[in-house]
Amino acid sequence: MPIIHGDYDYDVHSIEVDNATLTRIKDGNFVTIDGQGFLNDEAGELVDHWCFNADGDKNYFWLDNGSEFYCKRIWFD
């Protein structure tokens, strides 16, 4: 599955998507998806929610604990 990486200046977070979703994101469509979740040492298991092409060019993700992270850049594998 394709992977999208988002650099938010402190770290890089990633999400796996299917080919159709990746095409929609690359085409500039507004897309929101739930991530696979991950384990955090301090907060336990968290679910990540992603938003691509918001307001035309903003990409970010937020966590169930309310934290938001705006990606300075994204790239695809």
Protein Blocks (a to p, Z undefined) as FASTA:
>chain_A
ZZddddehjaccdddddfklmmmmmnopacddddebiadfklopadddddehiehiaccd
ddfkopacddfbdcdZZ
